[in-house]
Amino acid sequence: MSIIHKIGRRKTSVARIYLQPGSGNMVINGKDAKDYLNTNLLLYKVQQPFSLTETVDQYDVKVNVQGGGITGQAEAIRLAISRAMVNINEEFRLILKPVGLLTRDARMVERKKPGQKKARKKFQFSKR
């Protein structure tokens, strides 16, 4: 099996992953995943596709991620890994799809409108 390249997106984060058979090493932007993702919840989110498909420590992942915050980046990585796992074995789709790992979360920040403070917040109204 050769290297599998997939892309995942969330908000303004874009994650490009390179998945290949290995011993479970994960490198994100040149750092170990435990160093880059500083909380256990984010580390769990990234490992979730492997744990659901029971393929923990079978693949090495190299990730280039940019844009957004750390949570959006982690969820973009999770989507990319899920897409790669489906590419490896089509039966994984039946496991990952009901959990929602193959769905792109399309929610984005709403733009600021002219004549308002923010997207929805208005300037204070004075009657007199």
C-alpha positions in Angstrom: 0.0 0.0 0.0 1.3 3.4 -0.9 0.9 6.7 1.0 -2.7 8.0 1.1 -3.2 11.7 0.8 -6.5 13.3 2.0 -7.8 16.7 3.0 -10.1 17.6 5.9 -11.6 21.0 6.6 -13.4 22.7 9.6 -14.2 26.4 9.8 -11.1 28.0 8.4 -8.7 25.1 9.2 -7.4 22.9 6.4 -5.6 19.6 7.2 -3.6 17.6 4.7 -2.7 14.2 5.9 -0.4 11.5 4.6 -1.3 8.0 5.9 0.9 5.0 5.5 1.3 1.6 7.3 3.5 1.9 10.3 3.6 1.8 14.1 1.1 4.5 15.1 3.3 7.6 15.0 1.5 10.9 14.4 3.4 14.1 13.5 1.4 17.4 13.2 3.3 20.3 11.7 6.7 18.8 12.6 5.7 18.1 16.3 4.5 15.0 18.0 0.7 14.9 18.3 0.8 14.9 22.1 2.8 18.1 22.1 0.8 19.8 19.4 -2.7 18.9 20.8 -2.3 20.0 24.4 -5.5 18.4 25.8 -6.7 14.8 26.1 -10.0 15.7 24.4 -8.3 16.9 21.3 -6.0 13.9 21.2 -9.1 11.7 21.6 -10.8 13.4 18.7 -7.9 12.8 16.4 -7.5 9.2 17.4 -11.3 8.5 17.2 -11.3 7.0 13.6 -8.5 4.6 14.5 -10.2 3.4 17.7 -13.7 3.0 16.1 -12.2 0.9 13.2 -9.8 -1.0 15.6 -6.7 0.0 13.7 -4.8 1.8 16.6 -1.0 1.7 16.1 -1.3 0.3 12.5 -0.7 3.5 10.6 1.7 6.4 10.6 0.2 9.9 10.0 2.0 13.0 8.9 -0.2 16.1 9.1 0.1 19.6 7.7 -2.6 21.8 9.2 -3.1 25.6 8.9 -5.7 28.2 9.8 -8.2 28.5 12.6 -7.8 27.4 16.2 -6.6 24.3 17.8 -10.1 22.7 18.1 -11.0 23.4 14.4 -7.6 22.0 13.4 -8.2 18.8 15.4 -11.6 18.2 13.9 -10.2 18.9 10.4 -7.5 16.2 11.0 -10.2 13.8 12.2 -12.2 14.3 9.0 -9.1 13.7 6.8 -8.2 10.6 8.8 -11.7 9.2 8.5 -11.7 9.8 4.7 -8.4 8.0 4.4 -9.6 5.0 6.4 -12.6 4.7 4.1 -10.1 4.8 1.2 -8.2 1.9 2.8 -11.3 -0.3 3.4 -14.8 0.5 2.2 -16.4 -1.4 5.0 -15.1 1.3 7.5 -17.7 3.6 6.0 -20.4 1.6 7.8 -18.7 2.2 11.1 -17.7 5.9 10.6 -20.7 7.3 8.9 -23.3 6.8 11.7 -21.0 8.4 14.2 -20.8 11.5 11.9 -17.0 11.4 11.2 -17.5 11.5 7.4 -19.6 14.6 7.4 -18.0 18.0 6.8 -19.2 20.5 9.4 -20.2 23.4 7.2 -20.7 26.0 10.0 -18.6 29.0 9.4 -18.3 32.4 11.1 -21.1 34.7 9.9 -19.8 37.9 8.3 -20.1 41.3 9.9 -22.8 43.5 8.4 -22.4 47.2 7.7 -24.1 49.5 10.2 -23.8 46.9 12.9 -21.3 46.2 15.6 -20.9 42.5 14.7 -22.7 40.0 12.6 -25.9 40.2 14.6 -25.2 42.7 17.4 -26.5 46.2 16.7 -25.3 49.5 18.0 -27.1 50.7 21.1 -30.4 52.4 20.3 -31.2 55.7 21.9 -34.8 56.9 21.9 -34.1 60.5 22.9 
